[in-house]
Amino acid sequence: MERVASVIVDVPAMQTNQPYSYLIPVPLAHTVTLGMRVVVPFGRGNRLIQGFVVGFSEIDRQDETYTHLKMIQTVLDLKPVLNQELISLSGWLAHQAYAFQITVLQAMLPSMFRAKYKKFLRSIDEINDPEIKQMFAGRDFIEYDETKFTPEQVSKLTKLQREGSLEFYYEVNNQAKAKTKLGIKPLLDFEQLEEARSGLTKAAHKQSVLLSFLQTLKSGQVVAKDRVLAEYELSEAVITTGAKKGWLAKVPMEVYRDPMAHHAIEPSQPLTLQPHQQAALNAINAAAGEAQTFLLEGVTGSGKTEVYLQAMQHTLAQGRSALMLVPEIALTPQMMIRVRSRFGRQVAVLHSGLSIGERYDEWRRIERGEAKVVVGARSAVFAPLDNIGLIIMDEEHETTYKQDENPRYHARDVAMWRSQYYQAPLVLGSATPSLETRARAQKGVYQLLMMPERINNQIMPTVQVVDMREEIKKGPESTFSEPLLDALKDRLVKGEQSVLMLNRRGFSSFMMCRDCGHVLQCPNCDIGLTLHMDTHSMKCHYCGHEEGIPKVCPNCQSTAIRYYGTGTQKVEQELHALLPEARILRMDLDTTRKKGAHEKMLTAFGAHEADILLGTQMIAKGLDFPLVTLVGVLNADTGLGLPDFHAAERTFQLLTQVAGRAGRADLPGEVYVQTYNPDHYAIQLAKAHDYEHFYQQEMQLRHLAKYPPYYFTIKLQGSDLDERIAAQNMSQIGRWLKKRLPADTIFLGPTPRSIARIKQRYYYQIVIKYRHQNQLDQVLNELLERAQNAGHNAFQLSIDREPVSFM
């Protein structure tokens, strides 16, 4: 019997969404193990591609299929990159998210593990064409890049390939590389080094110091050369002499890239808990070894983080590991510092703000068991921890936990799967839980833990709702109402800090001609371009298109072009004009693109190097600064008018979260909410910090409209370069589905997406609402297979289970 490996190949297609069988070459018989990346020949041309070993079987040499099996060419790793748990998870998630298993496997690993392919042309027979012969210039092969060949040359090459004079082949490049630096290791034992010292002259003092140091090392121990030079005040020449005399060897040594290396982190001790905190902690600790899900609902400033830390401490004491998820990169440094101060180098961090090398090294520290606690954003849910004893998901209501491209997974679903696998408690924390989560807690599916008071009896900040309709009547239109401006001036006098939140980035939302009403549009997308004053350009925030600021209207050639709307840059300029003495930090996607920019800004604000922090949604949650006593929400209505049933819920959550940034220490907090809809229930209940009444009112509306949590939803989105074809195909899909799904299934659409065209493609969508699955997955997978056969650049279909946005 021959051992056969089951391999998921790096070809994302329905036809290849299954393991393929490969023979294992004799030299690799004891090397190839479960979870390894391998290079395998695939397809008729036997091109070499990457694959993942997900299982094994045996085959008899007499079996007729044996002769058709291809063989693994080589391995890309000396040890597995995936364990059995993550392989099982990938299979489940591929089905759950209507995705290819290879796409899920790649999403689980740092980008360094994604193979890069190079295509080559190999000459296998005499080439008579002079032009092609000159390309090879006597070589057996050349790299093939389609973009560097003319259509005529491509035609000639194809003809030569058909004739058998040329062949294409691929090389798989492994990007996963460790960082190394030079180290030294002793080559002699203690007595031999002592003997070498006896032969030194009195002038060779530094060589004697080096020999003494080498005597302190164990056989084979490697120490960083730069550390030896610094600690023992030795020169490069002394090390080189030691190597020449055979005392030591210079060898490369692996070093980790530490994303927290530049932080001076002081150790912290557990704090005394308030009664509500202690009750929550006791319940979580009592569930150790069980797959129990908790909803920890605590008002902003109630001390949820300290409960998390002490629950993690209890988990580590049991010899198990802990995983903590946070929704934003902006929050990760602050949370990371708090967790690292409690647990030191046992902590690893994973988020997209790390460099590729840092992410790879942190992943390896986790995989090797050197880090027992992981803190990170959405993709950290796949951290290769073993023996997980606790999973925490802070701010569980945040939409950033849902990935909006393939695989379209929600981190909460993955966390629950891992919680079941390891029989570990899962804690979902929030001041404003999603309605779906709170409804499950209300039904007893999750255990509800309440923390209704701030620690040390701090009072919740007072919230003033400012009616901007009345403010406009008072005089010239301004971003700032009179009460908010007075409050900002008062904080400057007192030396306190303020946070201002605006739901937009850029200088203004759009440019419009006052003569003809023309709005400057993106040529690729159905959306207006945004003015950016820092780069003096108009940008599309969807496809990245950029062009200069026009001086005349492209429609009527008028010069009456004006800017409408309010962006963070425009607000910053207005603030500088109104409060010239104020030090302002602007924090949005444009100012935080550079690596570490979030952290630098928050550190500067925490050190009171700025009086006002102006930002978009990223400043709304998790930030904890004792001098912040004023929060201003400049445009509370932005999200209310969106065509999405989540609109009121998201607005309430955002207002409650940003209000919670004020008055978190000894100083009382105050919040000003500027709105044109002062009587809207989401705004009035956020003013009262009243989640319970908001939950009840919103649940009634959801019940009437048959939306989650009363119904499940799926969004199907189809796109094409031709709008007519996109609309026709989606109508056809709607009819096809209605014949196959139960009569009580509700269909909305097909309708154009709210932004109907992006990157030259037209989008139409159908929303399905249902209460029971009834073969739904089977029908939708069949639909995906049919749609994929239409071709890569033609009609494209995506399926999103429980979408967080319907726009």
Protein Blocks (a to p, Z undefined) as FASTA:
>chain_A
ZZdddddddbdcfklnccddddddfklmmmpcghiacdddedjkopacddddfbdcdddf
klmklmmpccdfbdcbfbdfbdfklmmmmmmmmmmnopafklmmmmmpcfklpccddddd
ddfbdcfblklmmmnnopabdcddfklpcfklmmmmmmmmmnopaccddddddfbdcddd
dddddfbdfklmmmmmmmpcfklmmlmmmmmmmmmpcehiacdfklmmmmnopafklmmm
mmmnopaccddddddddfklmpccdddddddddfklmmmmmmmmmmgoiacdddddddeh
ilpmmmmmmmmmmmmmnopacddddfbfklmmmmmmmmmmmnommbccddfkbcfklmmm
mmmmmmnopacbdcddfklmmpccehiabdcdehklbmklpccbdcdddfklmmmmmmmm
nopacddddfbdcfklmmmmmnomaccdddfbcehhiacdddddddfklmmmnmccdfbd
fklmmmmmmmmmnopacdddddbedjbfbdcdfklopacddfkbccdddddfklopaddf
knopacdddfbdfklopakbccedjdfklmmmmmmmmmmmbccddddfklmmpghklmmm
mmmmmnopafbdcddfklmgopacfklmbdcdfblmlmmmpccfklmmmmmmmmmmmmmm
goklmbccddddddfblmbmklmmmmnopaklmmmmmmmmmmmnopafkbccdddddddf
blklmmmmmmmmmmmmmmmpcfklccedjdddfblbgghiacdddddddfbfnlmlmmmm
mmmmmmmmnojklccddddehifbfZZ
